[in-house]
Amino acid sequence: MLTFLWLASKAGFVVDRYEDAAVGRMSKNEHGVLWVSQVELHPTIVYSGQRQPTPDEVARLHHQAHEQCFIANSVRTQITVV
């Protein structure tokens, strides 16, 4: 979320609210140990101001945020934005 907010700000968008209903799924690894194997993000974003992002711009921001997020780059869990 923080990376997304930073990128949105750099792109000239004003985010009033960012909420997420993230869902994590656990599975067993090759040793039978549970781990968080998948996370789905379900963000709801409210913008204000004159400049409102298009759906394509929002998708690009999410892609960039995922690429630059230190958490996403630190774990082996599959993370998707729905």
N, CA, C and O atoms as a Maestro MAE file, in Angstrom:
{
 s_m_m2io_version
 :::
 2.0.0
}

f_m_ct {
 s_m_title
 :::
 protein
 m_atom[328] {
  # First column is atom index #
  i_m_mmod_type
  r_m_x_coord
  r_m_y_coord
  r_m_z_coord
  i_m_residue_number
  s_m_chain_name
  s_m_pdb_residue_name
  s_m_pdb_atom_name
  i_m_atomic_number
  :::
  1 25 0.819 -1.187 0.000 1 A "MET " " N  " 7
  2 3 0.000 0.000 0.000 1 A "MET " " CA " 6
  3 2 0.866 1.255 0.000 1 A "MET " " C  " 6
  4 15 0.591 2.193 -0.748 1 A "MET " " O  " 8
  5 25 1.902 1.285 0.824 2 A "LEU " " N  " 7
  6 3 2.719 2.491 0.911 2 A "LEU " " CA " 6
  7 2 3.414 2.787 -0.410 2 A "LEU " " C  " 6
  8 15 3.516 3.947 -0.811 2 A "LEU " " O  " 8
  9 25 3.889 1.754 -1.085 3 A "THR " " N  " 7
  10 3 4.533 1.963 -2.385 3 A "THR " " CA " 6
  11 2 3.516 2.488 -3.388 3 A "THR " " C  " 6
  12 15 3.831 3.387 -4.167 3 A "THR " " O  " 8
  13 25 2.301 1.942 -3.384 4 A "PHE " " N  " 7
  14 3 1.249 2.425 -4.278 4 A "PHE " " CA " 6
  15 2 0.953 3.897 -4.005 4 A "PHE " " C  " 6
  16 15 0.869 4.695 -4.938 4 A "PHE " " O  " 8
  17 25 0.794 4.260 -2.743 5 A "LEU " " N  " 7
  18 3 0.482 5.648 -2.396 5 A "LEU " " CA " 6
  19 2 1.579 6.601 -2.851 5 A "LEU " " C  " 6
  20 15 1.298 7.694 -3.343 5 A "LEU " " O  " 8
  21 25 2.820 6.186 -2.686 6 A "TRP " " N  " 7
  22 3 3.959 7.007 -3.111 6 A "TRP " " CA " 6
  23 2 3.946 7.185 -4.625 6 A "TRP " " C  " 6
  24 15 4.120 8.299 -5.119 6 A "TRP " " O  " 8
  25 25 3.741 6.088 -5.369 7 A "LEU " " N  " 7
  26 3 3.713 6.164 -6.831 7 A "LEU " " CA " 6
  27 2 2.524 6.991 -7.324 7 A "LEU " " C  " 6
  28 15 2.662 7.770 -8.267 7 A "LEU " " O  " 8
  29 25 1.364 6.829 -6.696 8 A "ALA " " N  " 7
  30 3 0.189 7.612 -7.084 8 A "ALA " " CA " 6
  31 2 0.455 9.104 -6.877 8 A "ALA " " C  " 6
  32 15 0.094 9.927 -7.718 8 A "ALA " " O  " 8
  33 25 1.079 9.441 -5.769 9 A "SER " " N  " 7
  34 3 1.414 10.831 -5.486 9 A "SER " " CA " 6
  35 2 2.389 11.383 -6.523 9 A "SER " " C  " 6
  36 15 2.222 12.501 -7.011 9 A "SER " " O  " 8
  37 25 3.402 10.594 -6.852 10 A "LYS " " N  " 7
  38 3 4.371 11.019 -7.874 10 A "LYS " " CA " 6
  39 2 3.709 11.232 -9.226 10 A "LYS " " C  " 6
  40 15 4.148 12.074 -10.009 10 A "LYS " " O  " 8
  41 25 2.645 10.464 -9.505 11 A "ALA " " N  " 7
  42 3 1.928 10.577 -10.777 11 A "ALA " " CA " 6
  43 2 0.906 11.716 -10.763 11 A "ALA " " C  " 6
  44 15 0.258 11.978 -11.776 11 A "ALA " " O  " 8
  45 25 0.760 12.392 -9.619 12 A "GLY " " N  " 7
  46 3 -0.133 13.541 -9.538 12 A "GLY " " CA " 6
  47 2 -1.545 13.231 -9.071 12 A "GLY " " C  " 6
  48 15 -2.443 14.058 -9.230 12 A "GLY " " O  " 8
  49 25 -1.755 12.047 -8.496 13 A "PHE " " N  " 7
  50 3 -3.081 11.676 -8.003 13 A "PHE " " CA " 6
  51 2 -3.151 11.894 -6.499 13 A "PHE " " C  " 6
  52 15 -2.167 11.683 -5.790 13 A "PHE " " O  " 8
  53 25 -4.310 12.314 -6.015 14 A "VAL " " N  " 7
  54 3 -4.536 12.507 -4.585 14 A "VAL " " CA " 6
  55 2 -5.414 11.357 -4.100 14 A "VAL " " C  " 6
  56 15 -6.555 11.198 -4.534 14 A "VAL " " O  " 8
  57 25 -4.856 10.561 -3.191 15 A "VAL " " N  " 7
  58 3 -5.600 9.431 -2.630 15 A "VAL " " CA " 6
  59 2 -6.176 9.861 -1.293 15 A "VAL " " C  " 6
  60 15 -5.435 10.200 -0.370 15 A "VAL " " O  " 8
  61 25 -7.497 9.848 -1.191 16 A "ASP " " N  " 7
  62 3 -8.159 10.173 0.075 16 A "ASP " " CA " 6
  63 2 -8.237 8.962 0.989 16 A "ASP " " C  " 6
  64 15 -8.103 9.079 2.207 16 A "ASP " " O  " 8
  65 25 -8.456 7.797 0.390 17 A "ARG " " N  " 7
  66 3 -8.594 6.583 1.214 17 A "ARG " " CA " 6
  67 2 -8.121 5.373 0.412 17 A "ARG " " C  " 6
  68 15 -8.388 5.250 -0.784 17 A "ARG " " O  " 8
  69 25 -7.417 4.493 1.102 18 A "TYR " " N  " 7
  70 3 -6.983 3.221 0.525 18 A "TYR " " CA " 6
  71 2 -7.292 2.155 1.557 18 A "TYR " " C  " 6
  72 15 -6.730 2.148 2.652 18 A "TYR " " O  " 8
  73 25 -8.191 1.258 1.196 19 A "GLU " " N  " 7
  74 3 -8.540 0.141 2.079 19 A "GLU " " CA " 6
  75 2 -8.322 -1.146 1.311 19 A "GLU " " C  " 6
  76 15 -8.425 -1.178 0.085 19 A "GLU " " O  " 8
  77 25 -8.020 -2.203 2.040 20 A "ASP " " N  " 7
  78 3 -7.816 -3.493 1.394 20 A "ASP " " CA " 6
  79 2 -8.433 -4.590 2.237 20 A "ASP " " C  " 6
  80 15 -8.378 -4.566 3.467 20 A "ASP " " O  " 8
  81 25 -9.016 -5.543 1.550 21 A "ALA " " N  " 7
  82 3 -9.559 -6.741 2.197 21 A "ALA " " CA " 6
  83 2 -8.714 -7.917 1.726 21 A "ALA " " C  " 6
  84 15 -9.176 -8.768 0.966 21 A "ALA " " O  " 8
  85 25 -7.471 -7.948 2.191 22 A "ALA " " N  " 7
  86 3 -6.529 -8.978 1.752 22 A "ALA " " CA " 6
  87 2 -6.954 -10.351 2.253 22 A "ALA " " C  " 6
  88 15 -7.496 -10.493 3.350 22 A "ALA " " O  " 8
  89 25 -6.694 -11.360 1.422 23 A "VAL " " N  " 7
  90 3 -6.995 -12.746 1.768 23 A "VAL " " CA " 6
  91 2 -5.714 -13.549 1.604 23 A "VAL " " C  " 6
  92 15 -5.087 -13.520 0.545 23 A "VAL " " O  " 8
  93 25 -5.327 -14.262 2.650 24 A "GLY " " N  " 7
  94 3 -4.149 -15.118 2.583 24 A "GLY " " CA " 6
  95 2 -4.554 -16.584 2.571 24 A "GLY " " C  " 6
  96 15 -5.523 -16.982 3.217 24 A "GLY " " O  " 8
  97 25 -3.800 -17.371 1.831 25 A "ARG " " N  " 7
  98 3 -4.047 -18.813 1.777 25 A "ARG " " CA " 6
  99 2 -2.785 -19.540 2.231 25 A "ARG " " C  " 6
  100 15 -1.664 -19.187 1.864 25 A "ARG " " O  " 8
  101 25 -3.013 -20.561 3.036 26 A "MET " " N  " 7
  102 3 -1.895 -21.354 3.523 26 A "MET " " CA " 6
  103 2 -1.910 -22.716 2.851 26 A "MET " " C  " 6
  104 15 -2.966 -23.253 2.519 26 A "MET " " O  " 8
  105 25 -0.722 -23.261 2.659 27 A "SER " " N  " 7
  106 3 -0.582 -24.620 2.150 27 A "SER " " CA " 6
  107 2 0.653 -25.225 2.802 27 A "SER " " C  " 6
  108 15 1.418 -24.530 3.470 27 A "SER " " O  " 8
  109 25 0.836 -26.505 2.607 28 A "LYS " " N  " 7
  110 3 2.011 -27.178 3.173 28 A "LYS " " CA " 6
  111 2 3.134 -27.193 2.135 28 A "LYS " " C  " 6
  112 15 2.902 -27.415 0.947 28 A "LYS " " O  " 8
  113 25 4.344 -26.954 2.612 29 A "ASN " " N  " 7
  114 3 5.492 -27.012 1.714 29 A "ASN " " CA " 6
  115 2 5.948 -28.462 1.545 29 A "ASN " " C  " 6
  116 15 5.289 -29.389 2.015 29 A "ASN " " O  " 8
  117 25 7.061 -28.641 0.880 30 A "GLU " " N  " 7
  118 3 7.563 -29.990 0.591 30 A "GLU " " CA " 6
  119 2 7.903 -30.789 1.847 30 A "GLU " " C  " 6
  120 15 8.052 -32.009 1.780 30 A "GLU " " O  " 8
  121 25 8.026 -30.117 2.987 31 A "HIS " " N  " 7
  122 3 8.321 -30.785 4.261 31 A "HIS " " CA " 6
  123 2 7.075 -30.929 5.125 31 A "HIS " " C  " 6
  124 15 7.158 -31.381 6.267 31 A "HIS " " O  " 8
  125 25 5.926 -30.548 4.588 32 A "GLY " " N  " 7
  126 3 4.682 -30.645 5.334 32 A "GLY " " CA " 6
  127 2 4.432 -29.506 6.300 32 A "GLY " " C  " 6
  128 15 3.536 -29.593 7.139 32 A "GLY " " O  " 8
  129 25 5.217 -28.427 6.194 33 A "VAL " " N  " 7
  130 3 5.086 -27.278 7.092 33 A "VAL " " CA " 6
  131 2 4.182 -26.233 6.429 33 A "VAL " " C  " 6
  132 15 4.349 -25.901 5.256 33 A "VAL " " O  " 8
  133 25 3.219 -25.722 7.212 34 A "LEU " " N  " 7
  134 3 2.318 -24.692 6.692 34 A "LEU " " CA " 6
  135 2 3.063 -23.386 6.437 34 A "LEU " " C  " 6
  136 15 3.945 -22.998 7.203 34 A "LEU " " O  " 8
  137 25 2.694 -22.720 5.355 35 A "TRP " " N  " 7
  138 3 3.240 -21.401 5.047 35 A "TRP " " CA " 6
  139 2 2.189 -20.619 4.262 35 A "TRP " " C  " 6
  140 15 1.295 -21.215 3.661 35 A "TRP " " O  " 8
  141 25 2.290 -19.301 4.264 36 A "VAL " " N  " 7
  142 3 1.380 -18.465 3.499 36 A "VAL " " CA " 6
  143 2 1.859 -18.511 2.056 36 A "VAL " " C  " 6
  144 15 2.869 -17.902 1.705 36 A "VAL " " O  " 8
  145 25 1.126 -19.236 1.228 37 A "SER " " N  " 7
  146 3 1.556 -19.467 -0.147 37 A "SER " " CA " 6
  147 2 0.959 -18.497 -1.148 37 A "SER " " C  " 6
  148 15 1.485 -18.341 -2.250 37 A "SER " " O  " 8
  149 25 -0.139 -17.840 -0.776 38 A "GLN " " N  " 7
  150 3 -0.790 -16.931 -1.709 38 A "GLN " " CA " 6
  151 2 -1.498 -15.821 -0.947 38 A "GLN " " C  " 6
  152 15 -2.102 -16.056 0.099 38 A "GLN " " O  " 8
  153 25 -1.415 -14.621 -1.479 39 A "VAL " " N  " 7
  154 3 -2.130 -13.476 -0.923 39 A "VAL " " CA " 6
  155 2 -2.841 -12.775 -2.063 39 A "VAL " " C  " 6
  156 15 -2.231 -12.465 -3.087 39 A "VAL " " O  " 8
  157 25 -4.127 -12.526 -1.889 40 A "GLU " " N  " 7
  158 3 -4.906 -11.748 -2.850 40 A "GLU " " CA " 6
  159 2 -5.225 -10.407 -2.219 40 A "GLU " " C  " 6
  160 15 -5.712 -10.342 -1.090 40 A "GLU " " O  " 8
  161 25 -4.953 -9.346 -2.945 41 A "LEU " " N  " 7
  162 3 -5.280 -8.005 -2.488 41 A "LEU " " CA " 6
  163 2 -6.552 -7.546 -3.185 41 A "LEU " " C  " 6
  164 15 -6.720 -7.747 -4.388 41 A "LEU " " O  " 8
  165 25 -7.438 -6.933 -2.428 42 A "HIS " " N  " 7
  166 3 -8.705 -6.418 -2.954 42 A "HIS " " CA " 6
  167 2 -8.826 -4.944 -2.558 42 A "HIS " " C  " 6
  168 15 -9.644 -4.591 -1.708 42 A "HIS " " O  " 8
  169 25 -8.004 -4.081 -3.181 43 A "PRO " " N  " 7
  170 3 -7.991 -2.682 -2.758 43 A "PRO " " CA " 6
  171 2 -9.223 -1.905 -3.206 43 A "PRO " " C  " 6
  172 15 -9.784 -2.137 -4.276 43 A "PRO " " O  " 8
  173 25 -9.621 -0.970 -2.341 44 A "THR " " N  " 7
  174 3 -10.633 0.032 -2.662 44 A "THR " " CA " 6
  175 2 -9.963 1.379 -2.453 44 A "THR " " C  " 6
  176 15 -9.487 1.686 -1.360 44 A "THR " " O  " 8
  177 25 -9.933 2.177 -3.509 45 A "ILE " " N  " 7
  178 3 -9.199 3.441 -3.463 45 A "ILE " " CA " 6
  179 2 -10.151 4.574 -3.816 45 A "ILE " " C  " 6
  180 15 -10.896 4.497 -4.793 45 A "ILE " " O  " 8
  181 25 -10.114 5.624 -3.006 46 A "VAL " " N  " 7
  182 3 -10.919 6.815 -3.262 46 A "VAL " " CA " 6
  183 2 -9.957 7.958 -3.539 46 A "VAL " " C  " 6
  184 15 -9.080 8.263 -2.731 46 A "VAL " " O  " 8
  185 25 -10.137 8.583 -4.693 47 A "TYR " " N  " 7
  186 3 -9.295 9.702 -5.118 47 A "TYR " " CA " 6
  187 2 -10.081 11.001 -5.012 47 A "TYR " " C  " 6
  188 15 -11.311 11.005 -5.054 47 A "TYR " " O  " 8
  189 25 -9.351 12.099 -4.874 48 A "SER " " N  " 7
  190 3 -9.971 13.420 -4.933 48 A "SER " " CA " 6
  191 2 -9.133 14.285 -5.859 48 A "SER " " C  " 6
  192 15 -8.087 13.865 -6.356 48 A "SER " " O  " 8
  193 25 -9.609 15.487 -6.076 49 A "GLY " " N  " 7
  194 3 -8.860 16.399 -6.930 49 A "GLY " " CA " 6
  195 2 -9.321 16.335 -8.374 49 A "GLY " " C  " 6
  196 15 -10.172 15.525 -8.740 49 A "GLY " " O  " 8
  197 25 -8.752 17.191 -9.170 50 A "GLN " " N  " 7
  198 3 -9.124 17.308 -10.580 50 A "GLN " " CA " 6
  199 2 -8.708 16.083 -11.389 50 A "GLN " " C  " 6
  200 15 -9.445 15.641 -12.270 50 A "GLN " " O  " 8
  201 25 -7.555 15.545 -11.099 51 A "ARG " " N  " 7
  202 3 -7.005 14.453 -11.907 51 A "ARG " " CA " 6
  203 2 -7.410 13.113 -11.317 51 A "ARG " " C  " 6
  204 15 -7.010 12.767 -10.205 51 A "ARG " " O  " 8
  205 25 -8.198 12.367 -12.061 52 A "GLN " " N  " 7
  206 3 -8.649 11.042 -11.644 52 A "GLN " " CA " 6
  207 2 -7.997 9.997 -12.563 52 A "GLN " " C  " 6
  208 15 -7.999 10.167 -13.783 52 A "GLN " " O  " 8
  209 25 -7.449 8.938 -12.001 53 A "PRO " " N  " 7
  210 3 -6.771 7.950 -12.849 53 A "PRO " " CA " 6
  211 2 -7.770 7.105 -13.641 53 A "PRO " " C  " 6
  212 15 -8.878 6.824 -13.184 53 A "PRO " " O  " 8
  213 25 -7.347 6.716 -14.823 54 A "THR " " N  " 7
  214 3 -8.130 5.785 -15.633 54 A "THR " " CA " 6
  215 2 -7.887 4.372 -15.097 54 A "THR " " C  " 6
  216 15 -6.928 4.155 -14.356 54 A "THR " " O  " 8
  217 25 -8.730 3.417 -15.457 55 A "PRO " " N  " 7
  218 3 -8.468 2.025 -15.041 55 A "PRO " " CA " 6
  219 2 -7.085 1.535 -15.480 55 A "PRO " " C  " 6
  220 15 -6.426 0.803 -14.742 55 A "PRO " " O  " 8
  221 25 -6.647 1.932 -16.668 56 A "ASP " " N  " 7
  222 3 -5.315 1.531 -17.137 56 A "ASP " " CA " 6
  223 2 -4.211 2.133 -16.266 56 A "ASP " " C  " 6
  224 15 -3.213 1.470 -15.983 56 A "ASP " " O  " 8
  225 25 -4.385 3.377 -15.846 57 A "GLU " " N  " 7
  226 3 -3.391 4.015 -14.978 57 A "GLU " " CA " 6
  227 2 -3.345 3.341 -13.612 57 A "GLU " " C  " 6
  228 15 -2.266 3.152 -13.049 57 A "GLU " " O  " 8
  229 25 -4.506 2.978 -13.077 58 A "VAL " " N  " 7
  230 3 -4.546 2.276 -11.788 58 A "VAL " " CA " 6
  231 2 -3.839 0.921 -11.908 58 A "VAL " " C  " 6
  232 15 -3.067 0.541 -11.027 58 A "VAL " " O  " 8
  233 25 -4.104 0.200 -12.993 59 A "ALA " " N  " 7
  234 3 -3.444 -1.096 -13.204 59 A "ALA " " CA " 6
  235 2 -1.935 -0.915 -13.305 59 A "ALA " " C  " 6
  236 15 -1.177 -1.711 -12.751 59 A "ALA " " O  " 8
  237 25 -1.498 0.117 -14.003 60 A "ARG " " N  " 7
  238 3 -0.059 0.379 -14.131 60 A "ARG " " CA " 6
  239 2 0.557 0.708 -12.769 60 A "ARG " " C  " 6
  240 15 1.644 0.233 -12.440 60 A "ARG " " O  " 8
  241 25 -0.145 1.524 -11.983 61 A "LEU " " N  " 7
  242 3 0.356 1.865 -10.650 61 A "LEU " " CA " 6
  243 2 0.475 0.620 -9.772 61 A "LEU " " C  " 6
  244 15 1.461 0.456 -9.054 61 A "LEU " " O  " 8
  245 25 -0.532 -0.258 -9.831 62 A "HIS " " N  " 7
  246 3 -0.460 -1.496 -9.040 62 A "HIS " " CA " 6
  247 2 0.700 -2.367 -9.493 62 A "HIS " " C  " 6
  248 15 1.401 -2.950 -8.666 62 A "HIS " " O  " 8
  249 25 0.903 -2.458 -10.795 63 A "HIS " " N  " 7
  250 3 2.022 -3.259 -11.310 63 A "HIS " " CA " 6
  251 2 3.357 -2.680 -10.837 63 A "HIS " " C  " 6
  252 15 4.226 -3.416 -10.368 63 A "HIS " " O  " 8
  253 25 3.515 -1.371 -10.960 64 A "GLN " " N  " 7
  254 3 4.744 -0.722 -10.508 64 A "GLN " " CA " 6
  255 2 4.945 -0.894 -9.009 64 A "GLN " " C  " 6
  256 15 6.059 -1.153 -8.554 64 A "GLN " " O  " 8
  257 25 3.875 -0.750 -8.247 65 A "ALA " " N  " 7
  258 3 3.974 -0.901 -6.792 65 A "ALA " " CA " 6
  259 2 4.424 -2.302 -6.429 65 A "ALA " " C  " 6
  260 15 5.258 -2.477 -5.542 65 A "ALA " " O  " 8
  261 25 3.879 -3.302 -7.108 66 A "HIS " " N  " 7
  262 3 4.284 -4.686 -6.834 66 A "HIS " " CA " 6
  263 2 5.754 -4.893 -7.176 66 A "HIS " " C  " 6
  264 15 6.481 -5.549 -6.431 66 A "HIS " " O  " 8
  265 25 6.190 -4.339 -8.293 67 A "GLU " " N  " 7
  266 3 7.584 -4.490 -8.715 67 A "GLU " " CA " 6
  267 2 8.551 -3.825 -7.734 67 A "GLU " " C  " 6
  268 15 9.667 -4.309 -7.547 67 A "GLU " " O  " 8
  269 25 8.136 -2.722 -7.107 68 A "GLN " " N  " 7
  270 3 9.023 -1.948 -6.242 68 A "GLN " " CA " 6
  271 2 8.829 -2.214 -4.752 68 A "GLN " " C  " 6
  272 15 9.601 -1.713 -3.934 68 A "GLN " " O  " 8
  273 25 7.822 -2.984 -4.389 69 A "CYS " " N  " 7
  274 3 7.499 -3.223 -2.984 69 A "CYS " " CA " 6
  275 2 8.552 -4.103 -2.319 69 A "CYS " " C  " 6
  276 15 8.856 -5.190 -2.811 69 A "CYS " " O  " 8
  277 25 9.109 -3.636 -1.205 70 A "PHE " " N  " 7
  278 3 10.142 -4.427 -0.533 70 A "PHE " " CA " 6
  279 2 9.579 -5.714 0.047 70 A "PHE " " C  " 6
  280 15 10.295 -6.713 0.127 70 A "PHE " " O  " 8
  281 25 8.318 -5.716 0.452 71 A "ILE " " N  " 7
  282 3 7.721 -6.947 0.984 71 A "ILE " " CA " 6
  283 2 7.549 -7.964 -0.140 71 A "ILE " " C  " 6
  284 15 7.932 -9.125 0.003 71 A "ILE " " O  " 8
  285 25 6.973 -7.524 -1.258 72 A "ALA " " N  " 7
  286 3 6.778 -8.436 -2.390 72 A "ALA " " CA " 6
  287 2 8.108 -8.978 -2.900 72 A "ALA " " C  " 6
  288 15 8.166 -10.099 -3.406 72 A "ALA " " O  " 8
  289 25 9.170 -8.200 -2.774 73 A "ASN " " N  " 7
  290 3 10.487 -8.636 -3.226 73 A "ASN " " CA " 6
  291 2 11.236 -9.439 -2.165 73 A "ASN " " C  " 6
  292 15 12.346 -9.912 -2.411 73 A "ASN " " O  " 8
  293 25 10.635 -9.594 -0.990 74 A "SER " " N  " 7
  294 3 11.309 -10.288 0.104 74 A "SER " " CA " 6
  295 2 10.714 -11.653 0.409 74 A "SER " " C  " 6
  296 15 11.327 -12.442 1.129 74 A "SER " " O  " 8
  297 25 9.536 -11.946 -0.121 75 A "VAL " " N  " 7
  298 3 8.867 -13.208 0.200 75 A "VAL " " CA " 6
  299 2 8.656 -14.027 -1.067 75 A "VAL " " C  " 6
  300 15 8.692 -13.500 -2.179 75 A "VAL " " O  " 8
  301 25 8.438 -15.302 -0.881 76 A "ARG " " N  " 7
  302 3 8.183 -16.153 -2.046 76 A "ARG " " CA " 6
  303 2 6.696 -16.425 -2.244 76 A "ARG " " C  " 6
  304 15 6.312 -17.219 -3.103 76 A "ARG " " O  " 8
  305 25 5.864 -15.765 -1.448 77 A "THR " " N  " 7
  306 3 4.416 -15.895 -1.553 77 A "THR " " CA " 6
  307 2 3.937 -15.232 -2.836 77 A "THR " " C  " 6
  308 15 4.391 -14.142 -3.184 77 A "THR " " O  " 8
  309 25 3.019 -15.891 -3.540 78 A "GLN " " N  " 7
  310 3 2.405 -15.304 -4.721 78 A "GLN " " CA " 6
  311 2 1.449 -14.225 -4.272 78 A "GLN " " C  " 6
  312 15 0.564 -14.484 -3.457 78 A "GLN " " O  " 8
  313 25 1.611 -13.002 -4.795 79 A "ILE " " N  " 7
  314 3 0.754 -11.881 -4.429 79 A "ILE " " CA " 6
  315 2 0.078 -11.376 -5.700 79 A "ILE " " C  " 6
  316 15 0.747 -11.050 -6.681 79 A "ILE " " O  " 8
  317 25 -1.263 -11.313 -5.676 80 A "THR " " N  " 7
  318 3 -2.006 -10.814 -6.825 80 A "THR " " CA " 6
  319 2 -2.983 -9.730 -6.378 80 A "THR " " C  " 6
  320 15 -3.480 -9.742 -5.252 80 A "THR " " O  " 8
  321 25 -3.241 -8.809 -7.277 81 A "VAL " " N  " 7
  322 3 -4.228 -7.757 -7.037 81 A "VAL " " CA " 6
  323 2 -5.464 -8.118 -7.837 81 A "VAL " " C  " 6
  324 15 -5.394 -8.288 -9.054 81 A "VAL " " O  " 8
  325 25 -6.605 -8.237 -7.150 82 A "VAL " " N  " 7
  326 3 -7.861 -8.637 -7.796 82 A "VAL " " CA " 6
  327 2 -8.741 -7.443 -8.007 82 A "VAL " " C  " 6
  328 15 -9.843 -7.575 -8.538 82 A "VAL " " O  " 8
  :::
 }
 m_bond[327] {
  # First column is bond index #
  i_m_from
  i_m_to
  i_m_order
  :::
  1 1 2 1
  2 2 3 1
  3 3 4 2
  4 3 5 1
  5 5 6 1
  6 6 7 1
  7 7 8 2
  8 7 9 1
  9 9 10 1
  10 10 11 1
  11 11 12 2
  12 11 13 1
  13 13 14 1
  14 14 15 1
  15 15 16 2
  16 15 17 1
  17 17 18 1
  18 18 19 1
  19 19 20 2
  20 19 21 1
  21 21 22 1
  22 22 23 1
  23 23 24 2
  24 23 25 1
  25 25 26 1
  26 26 27 1
  27 27 28 2
  28 27 29 1
  29 29 30 1
  30 30 31 1
  31 31 32 2
  32 31 33 1
  33 33 34 1
  34 34 35 1
  35 35 36 2
  36 35 37 1
  37 37 38 1
  38 38 39 1
  39 39 40 2
  40 39 41 1
  41 41 42 1
  42 42 43 1
  43 43 44 2
  44 43 45 1
  45 45 46 1
  46 46 47 1
  47 47 48 2
  48 47 49 1
  49 49 50 1
  50 50 51 1
  51 51 52 2
  52 51 53 1
  53 53 54 1
  54 54 55 1
  55 55 56 2
  56 55 57 1
  57 57 58 1
  58 58 59 1
  59 59 60 2
  60 59 61 1
  61 61 62 1
  62 62 63 1
  63 63 64 2
  64 63 65 1
  65 65 66 1
  66 66 67 1
  67 67 68 2
  68 67 69 1
  69 69 70 1
  70 70 71 1
  71 71 72 2
  72 71 73 1
  73 73 74 1
  74 74 75 1
  75 75 76 2
  76 75 77 1
  77 77 78 1
  78 78 79 1
  79 79 80 2
  80 79 81 1
  81 81 82 1
  82 82 83 1
  83 83 84 2
  84 83 85 1
  85 85 86 1
  86 86 87 1
  87 87 88 2
  88 87 89 1
  89 89 90 1
  90 90 91 1
  91 91 92 2
  92 91 93 1
  93 93 94 1
  94 94 95 1
  95 95 96 2
  96 95 97 1
  97 97 98 1
  98 98 99 1
  99 99 100 2
  100 99 101 1
  101 101 102 1
  102 102 103 1
  103 103 104 2
  104 103 105 1
  105 105 106 1
  106 106 107 1
  107 107 108 2
  108 107 109 1
  109 109 110 1
  110 110 111 1
  111 111 112 2
  112 111 113 1
  113 113 114 1
  114 114 115 1
  115 115 116 2
  116 115 117 1
  117 117 118 1
  118 118 119 1
  119 119 120 2
  120 119 121 1
  121 121 122 1
  122 122 123 1
  123 123 124 2
  124 123 125 1
  125 125 126 1
  126 126 127 1
  127 127 128 2
  128 127 129 1
  129 129 130 1
  130 130 131 1
  131 131 132 2
  132 131 133 1
  133 133 134 1
  134 134 135 1
  135 135 136 2
  136 135 137 1
  137 137 138 1
  138 138 139 1
  139 139 140 2
  140 139 141 1
  141 141 142 1
  142 142 143 1
  143 143 144 2
  144 143 145 1
  145 145 146 1
  146 146 147 1
  147 147 148 2
  148 147 149 1
  149 149 150 1
  150 150 151 1
  151 151 152 2
  152 151 153 1
  153 153 154 1
  154 154 155 1
  155 155 156 2
  156 155 157 1
  157 157 158 1
  158 158 159 1
  159 159 160 2
  160 159 161 1
  161 161 162 1
  162 162 163 1
  163 163 164 2
  164 163 165 1
  165 165 166 1
  166 166 167 1
  167 167 168 2
  168 167 169 1
  169 169 170 1
  170 170 171 1
  171 171 172 2
  172 171 173 1
  173 173 174 1
  174 174 175 1
  175 175 176 2
  176 175 177 1
  177 177 178 1
  178 178 179 1
  179 179 180 2
  180 179 181 1
  181 181 182 1
  182 182 183 1
  183 183 184 2
  184 183 185 1
  185 185 186 1
  186 186 187 1
  187 187 188 2
  188 187 189 1
  189 189 190 1
  190 190 191 1
  191 191 192 2
  192 191 193 1
  193 193 194 1
  194 194 195 1
  195 195 196 2
  196 195 197 1
  197 197 198 1
  198 198 199 1
  199 199 200 2
  200 199 201 1
  201 201 202 1
  202 202 203 1
  203 203 204 2
  204 203 205 1
  205 205 206 1
  206 206 207 1
  207 207 208 2
  208 207 209 1
  209 209 210 1
  210 210 211 1
  211 211 212 2
  212 211 213 1
  213 213 214 1
  214 214 215 1
  215 215 216 2
  216 215 217 1
  217 217 218 1
  218 218 219 1
  219 219 220 2
  220 219 221 1
  221 221 222 1
  222 222 223 1
  223 223 224 2
  224 223 225 1
  225 225 226 1
  226 226 227 1
  227 227 228 2
  228 227 229 1
  229 229 230 1
  230 230 231 1
  231 231 232 2
  232 231 233 1
  233 233 234 1
  234 234 235 1
  235 235 236 2
  236 235 237 1
  237 237 238 1
  238 238 239 1
  239 239 240 2
  240 239 241 1
  241 241 242 1
  242 242 243 1
  243 243 244 2
  244 243 245 1
  245 245 246 1
  246 246 247 1
  247 247 248 2
  248 247 249 1
  249 249 250 1
  250 250 251 1
  251 251 252 2
  252 251 253 1
  253 253 254 1
  254 254 255 1
  255 255 256 2
  256 255 257 1
  257 257 258 1
  258 258 259 1
  259 259 260 2
  260 259 261 1
  261 261 262 1
  262 262 263 1
  263 263 264 2
  264 263 265 1
  265 265 266 1
  266 266 267 1
  267 267 268 2
  268 267 269 1
  269 269 270 1
  270 270 271 1
  271 271 272 2
  272 271 273 1
  273 273 274 1
  274 274 275 1
  275 275 276 2
  276 275 277 1
  277 277 278 1
  278 278 279 1
  279 279 280 2
  280 279 281 1
  281 281 282 1
  282 282 283 1
  283 283 284 2
  284 283 285 1
  285 285 286 1
  286 286 287 1
  287 287 288 2
  288 287 289 1
  289 289 290 1
  290 290 291 1
  291 291 292 2
  292 291 293 1
  293 293 294 1
  294 294 295 1
  295 295 296 2
  296 295 297 1
  297 297 298 1
  298 298 299 1
  299 299 300 2
  300 299 301 1
  301 301 302 1
  302 302 303 1
  303 303 304 2
  304 303 305 1
  305 305 306 1
  306 306 307 1
  307 307 308 2
  308 307 309 1
  309 309 310 1
  310 310 311 1
  311 311 312 2
  312 311 313 1
  313 313 314 1
  314 314 315 1
  315 315 316 2
  316 315 317 1
  317 317 318 1
  318 318 319 1
  319 319 320 2
  320 319 321 1
  321 321 322 1
  322 322 323 1
  323 323 324 2
  324 323 325 1
  325 325 326 1
  326 326 327 1
  327 327 328 2
  :::
 }
}
